[in-house]
Amino acid sequence: MAAVEERVTVRYCDHAGLPAAIEGAHALLLWDCFSTAVREVWDRACALRWIHVAAAGVDRLLFDALVGSDVVVTNARGVFDRPIAEFVLGSVLAFAKDVHRSHDLQLARTWRHRETLTVADSTALIVGTGAIGRETARLLRAVGMRVRGAGRTARADDPDFGAVVPSGDLAAHVGWADHVVLVTPLTEETRGLVDAEVLAAMKPSAHLVNVGRGPCVVEADLVAALSAGRIAGATLDVFDTEPLPHDHPLWGTPGVVVSAHMAGDAAGWPGALARQFTENALRWLDGKPLMNVVDKRLGFVPSAPH
């Protein structure tokens, strides 16, 4: 922040201190991306012109008054793309090679030979065609998987996904995939996207991976599908409630792997976020266009045309 501090007055605060700190502020770095503090102090933010969120998702920030205002919102698009893609690849490989069951058997000191699956020529439907989805598609294709995307607009001959099917008609397309990967932001269109209908349309051998947002999956429907053996497994990094409550059924549901919202947090990520904000702040101070401007009505940074 030294380069920014040389040019403007910078105030640092926590949630409780924001009401005082926001008075007269023209820009806000929301380092705590899960905070709802901006909504609470909106009536004091009369001078605010720009908010940067240190995360890819902005669903916790956006509210009607902000969406309807002239305040520009930017996000951390680009910082988490490769780490999340690698996490997805690791999840796919762990499922195919039965790594988690091997670990359970090891703890039980049980030697049990099994056959595992290959990932070459297996299929993945990536729900969410933004930067993270594209990086994931490229990495999965690099190990020989066949990939499609699911997004707001169907299209053919996409350079990363090949075909893109409409996510609004997901149940008609998930039956193709061995792995259904959710990297979509949380919007009104994606909330509850994977429900009982979609899960029923998946292959009994299919694997669901969610590294997007927890509310994109109807968790009760997922528990029911896994418990009944209607799909084979789920790797979940995000949940409706975080941390996942101790008594939540997903902890003990067959085939579930739980991680603590860490898919994008590769070593060094705080520094990467700080450098990205500093670069954007200097652009803002110099009157240059900001990077990663969010379409507040859509809830994400629109992808460049492909």
C-alpha positions as CSV (number, residue, x, y, z in Angstrom):
1,M,0.0,0.0,0.0
2,A,3.0,2.3,0.2
3,A,2.6,3.6,-3.4
4,V,-1.1,4.4,-2.7
5,E,-0.3,6.0,0.7
6,E,2.1,8.4,-1.0
7,R,-0.7,9.9,-3.0
8,V,-3.9,9.8,-0.9
9,T,-5.0,9.6,2.7
10,V,-5.6,5.9,3.6
11,R,-7.7,4.9,6.6
12,Y,-7.7,1.3,8.0
13,C,-10.6,-0.1,10.0
14,D,-12.5,-3.2,10.9
15,H,-16.3,-3.7,10.6
16,A,-17.0,-1.7,13.8
17,G,-14.9,1.2,12.6
18,L,-16.3,1.5,9.1
19,P,-19.1,4.0,10.0
20,A,-16.5,6.6,11.0
21,A,-13.9,5.7,8.4
22,I,-16.3,5.9,5.4
23,E,-17.1,9.5,6.0
24,G,-15.7,11.5,3.0
25,A,-14.0,8.4,1.5
26,H,-13.9,8.2,-2.3
27,A,-12.7,4.6,-2.5
28,L,-13.1,1.5,-0.4
29,L,-11.0,-1.7,-0.4
30,L,-13.3,-4.4,1.1
31,W,-10.6,-6.9,2.2
32,D,-13.2,-8.9,4.2
33,C,-15.1,-10.1,1.2
34,F,-17.8,-11.7,3.4
35,S,-18.6,-8.5,5.2
36,T,-22.0,-6.9,5.0
37,A,-20.8,-3.6,6.5
38,V,-21.2,-1.5,3.4
39,R,-24.9,-2.0,3.4
40,E,-25.0,-0.9,7.0
41,V,-23.1,2.4,6.4
42,W,-24.5,3.2,3.0
43,D,-26.2,6.4,4.2
44,R,-22.8,7.7,5.2
45,A,-21.0,6.8,2.0
46,C,-22.0,9.9,0.1
47,A,-18.6,10.6,-1.4
48,L,-17.9,7.0,-2.4
49,R,-17.1,6.4,-6.1
50,W,-15.3,3.0,-6.2
51,I,-15.4,-0.3,-4.2
52,H,-12.9,-3.0,-4.7
53,V,-13.7,-6.5,-3.3
54,A,-10.7,-8.8,-2.6
55,A,-12.6,-11.8,-3.9
56,A,-14.0,-13.1,-7.2
57,G,-17.6,-13.3,-5.9
58,V,-19.4,-10.1,-5.0
59,D,-22.8,-11.6,-3.9
60,R,-22.3,-10.6,-0.3
61,L,-21.6,-7.0,-1.2
62,L,-24.4,-6.2,-3.7
63,F,-27.7,-4.6,-2.6
64,D,-30.3,-2.6,-4.4
65,A,-29.1,0.8,-3.5
66,L,-25.5,0.0,-4.5
67,V,-26.6,-1.6,-7.8
68,G,-28.6,1.4,-8.7
69,S,-25.9,3.9,-7.8
70,D,-23.0,5.3,-9.8
71,V,-20.4,3.6,-7.5
72,V,-18.1,1.3,-9.6
73,V,-17.4,-2.1,-8.2
74,T,-14.3,-4.2,-9.1
75,N,-13.2,-7.6,-8.0
76,A,-10.2,-9.9,-7.8
77,R,-10.8,-11.7,-11.1
78,G,-7.7,-13.5,-12.2
79,V,-6.0,-14.1,-8.8
80,F,-7.8,-17.4,-8.1
81,D,-8.3,-18.8,-11.6
82,R,-5.3,-21.2,-11.7
83,P,-5.5,-22.4,-8.0
84,I,-9.2,-23.2,-8.3
85,A,-8.6,-25.0,-11.6
86,E,-5.8,-27.1,-10.0
87,F,-8.1,-27.8,-7.1
88,V,-10.8,-29.1,-9.5
89,L,-8.3,-31.3,-11.3
90,G,-7.1,-32.7,-8.0
91,S,-10.7,-33.4,-7.0
92,V,-11.3,-35.2,-10.3
93,L,-8.2,-37.3,-9.9
94,A,-8.9,-38.1,-6.3
95,F,-12.4,-39.3,-7.2
96,A,-11.2,-41.4,-10.2
97,K,-8.3,-43.0,-8.3
98,D,-10.4,-43.6,-5.1
99,V,-7.9,-41.7,-3.0
100,H,-10.2,-40.9,-0.1
101,R,-11.3,-44.5,0.3
102,S,-7.7,-45.6,0.3
103,H,-7.1,-43.1,3.2
104,D,-10.1,-44.5,5.1
105,L,-8.8,-48.1,4.6
106,Q,-5.3,-47.0,5.7
107,L,-6.7,-45.7,8.9
108,A,-8.5,-49.0,9.4
109,R,-5.3,-50.9,8.5
110,T,-7.2,-52.7,5.8
111,W,-5.6,-54.0,2.6
112,R,-8.3,-54.0,-0.1
113,H,-7.4,-54.1,-3.8
114,R,-9.8,-52.2,-6.2
115,E,-9.8,-51.0,-9.7
116,T,-9.9,-47.3,-10.4
117,L,-11.0,-45.1,-13.3
118,T,-9.0,-43.2,-15.9
119,V,-9.6,-39.6,-16.5
120,A,-8.5,-39.7,-20.1
121,D,-11.6,-39.5,-22.4
122,S,-13.9,-38.9,-19.4
123,T,-16.3,-36.0,-19.6
124,A,-16.7,-32.8,-17.6
125,L,-19.5,-30.2,-17.7
126,I,-18.3,-26.9,-16.3
127,V,-21.1,-24.7,-15.1
128,G,-19.8,-21.2,-15.3
129,T,-17.9,-19.9,-18.3
130,G,-16.0,-17.0,-16.8
131,A,-12.3,-16.8,-16.2
132,I,-12.2,-19.5,-13.6
133,G,-14.3,-21.8,-15.7
134,R,-12.1,-21.3,-18.7
135,E,-8.9,-22.0,-16.8
136,T,-10.5,-25.1,-15.4
137,A,-11.6,-26.3,-18.9
138,R,-8.0,-25.8,-20.3
139,L,-6.5,-27.8,-17.4
140,L,-9.0,-30.7,-17.7
141,R,-8.5,-30.9,-21.4
142,A,-4.8,-31.0,-20.9
143,V,-5.1,-34.4,-19.2
144,G,-7.3,-35.8,-22.0
145,M,-10.8,-35.0,-20.7
146,R,-13.6,-34.0,-22.9
147,V,-15.2,-30.7,-21.7
148,R,-18.3,-28.7,-22.3
149,G,-19.5,-25.5,-20.7
150,A,-22.8,-24.4,-19.3
151,G,-23.5,-20.7,-19.3
152,R,-26.2,-18.0,-19.9
153,T,-25.9,-18.3,-23.6
154,A,-25.6,-21.4,-25.7
155,R,-23.0,-21.4,-28.4
156,A,-20.8,-23.8,-30.5
157,D,-17.1,-23.8,-31.3
158,D,-15.9,-22.0,-28.1
159,P,-12.1,-22.1,-27.9
160,D,-12.0,-23.5,-24.3
161,F,-15.3,-25.4,-23.9
162,G,-16.1,-26.6,-27.5
163,A,-19.8,-26.4,-26.9
164,V,-21.6,-24.2,-24.4
165,V,-25.1,-25.4,-23.3
166,P,-27.6,-23.1,-21.5
167,S,-27.3,-23.4,-17.8
168,G,-31.0,-22.6,-17.5
169,D,-31.7,-26.1,-19.0
170,L,-29.1,-27.9,-17.0
171,A,-31.1,-31.0,-16.4
172,A,-31.2,-31.7,-20.1
173,H,-27.4,-31.8,-20.3
174,V,-25.8,-33.1,-17.1
175,G,-26.5,-36.7,-18.2
176,W,-23.5,-36.4,-20.6
177,A,-21.0,-35.7,-17.9
178,D,-18.9,-37.9,-15.6
179,H,-18.0,-34.8,-13.6
180,V,-20.2,-31.8,-13.1
181,V,-18.1,-28.8,-11.9
182,L,-19.8,-25.7,-10.5
183,V,-17.7,-22.5,-10.8
184,T,-20.6,-20.1,-11.2
185,P,-21.1,-16.9,-9.2
186,L,-24.2,-16.7,-7.0
187,T,-27.0,-14.8,-8.7
188,E,-30.7,-15.1,-8.7
189,E,-30.4,-17.4,-11.8
190,T,-27.8,-19.7,-10.2
191,R,-29.3,-19.9,-6.6
192,G,-30.6,-23.5,-6.2
193,L,-29.4,-24.4,-9.7
194,V,-28.5,-27.9,-8.8
195,D,-31.6,-29.4,-7.3
196,A,-33.4,-32.7,-7.3
197,E,-34.3,-32.5,-11.0
198,V,-30.7,-31.9,-12.0
199,L,-29.3,-34.5,-9.7
200,A,-31.8,-37.1,-10.9
201,A,-30.6,-36.4,-14.5
202,M,-27.0,-37.1,-13.7
203,K,-25.3,-40.4,-14.3
204,P,-25.4,-42.8,-11.2
205,S,-21.6,-42.9,-11.6
206,A,-21.3,-39.1,-11.7
207,H,-19.2,-36.8,-9.5
208,L,-20.3,-33.3,-8.5
209,V,-17.7,-30.6,-7.7
210,N,-18.7,-27.3,-6.2
211,V,-16.0,-24.6,-5.9
212,G,-18.5,-21.7,-6.8
213,R,-21.0,-20.8,-4.1
214,G,-22.8,-23.1,-1.7
215,P,-26.3,-21.9,-2.3
216,C,-26.0,-22.9,-6.0
217,V,-26.7,-26.4,-4.7
218,V,-29.9,-27.5,-2.8
219,E,-28.0,-29.3,-0.1
220,A,-31.0,-31.4,1.2
221,D,-31.5,-32.7,-2.4
222,L,-27.8,-33.5,-2.7
223,V,-27.8,-35.4,0.6
224,A,-30.9,-37.4,-0.6
225,A,-29.3,-38.2,-3.9
226,L,-26.0,-39.4,-2.4
227,S,-27.7,-41.4,0.3
228,A,-29.9,-43.2,-2.3
229,G,-26.9,-43.8,-4.6
230,R,-28.4,-41.7,-7.4
231,I,-24.9,-40.1,-7.9
232,A,-21.6,-41.5,-6.8
233,G,-19.9,-38.6,-5.1
234,A,-19.5,-34.9,-4.4
235,T,-16.5,-32.8,-3.6
236,L,-17.7,-29.6,-1.9
237,D,-15.6,-26.6,-1.0
238,V,-18.5,-24.2,-0.4
239,F,-21.7,-24.5,1.6
240,D,-24.9,-22.7,2.5
241,T,-23.6,-22.0,6.0
242,E,-19.8,-21.6,6.6
243,P,-18.2,-23.0,8.6
244,L,-20.3,-26.1,7.9
245,P,-22.2,-26.8,11.2
246,H,-20.9,-29.7,13.2
247,D,-24.2,-31.5,13.0
248,H,-24.8,-31.0,9.3
249,P,-25.6,-34.3,7.5
250,L,-23.1,-33.6,4.7
251,W,-20.2,-34.5,7.1
252,G,-21.4,-38.1,7.1
253,T,-23.1,-38.5,3.8
254,P,-21.6,-41.3,1.7
255,G,-19.3,-40.1,-1.1
256,V,-18.9,-36.5,0.2
257,V,-15.5,-34.8,0.5
258,V,-15.6,-31.6,2.5
259,S,-13.0,-28.8,2.4
260,A,-13.1,-25.4,4.1
261,H,-13.7,-22.9,1.3
262,M,-10.0,-23.1,0.3
263,A,-9.9,-24.0,-3.4
264,G,-8.5,-20.6,-4.4
265,D,-6.3,-20.0,-1.5
266,A,-2.9,-21.2,-2.7
267,A,0.2,-19.9,-0.8
268,G,0.8,-16.3,-1.4
269,W,-2.8,-15.3,-2.2
270,P,-3.0,-12.3,0.2
271,G,0.0,-10.7,-1.5
272,A,-1.4,-11.3,-4.9
273,L,-4.7,-9.6,-3.9
274,A,-2.8,-6.6,-2.4
275,R,-0.7,-6.2,-5.6
276,Q,-3.8,-6.3,-7.7
277,F,-5.6,-3.7,-5.7
278,T,-2.5,-1.4,-5.6
279,E,-2.2,-1.6,-9.4
280,N,-5.9,-0.8,-9.8
281,A,-5.8,2.1,-7.2
282,L,-2.9,3.7,-9.1
283,R,-4.9,3.4,-12.4
284,W,-7.8,5.0,-10.6
285,L,-5.7,7.9,-9.3
286,D,-4.2,8.4,-12.8
287,G,-7.7,8.5,-14.4
288,K,-7.1,5.3,-16.3
289,P,-9.8,2.7,-16.8
290,L,-10.2,0.2,-13.9
291,M,-9.6,-3.5,-14.3
292,N,-12.2,-6.1,-13.5
293,V,-15.3,-3.8,-13.5
294,V,-18.3,-5.8,-12.3
295,D,-21.6,-5.5,-14.0
296,K,-23.6,-4.9,-10.9
297,R,-26.9,-6.1,-12.4
298,L,-25.4,-9.4,-13.5
299,G,-23.2,-9.8,-10.4
300,F,-19.9,-10.6,-12.1
301,V,-17.3,-9.3,-14.6
302,P,-18.6,-10.1,-18.1
303,S,-16.2,-12.2,-20.1
304,A,-14.7,-10.8,-23.3
305,P,-16.4,-12.1,-26.4
306,H,-14.9,-15.4,-27.8
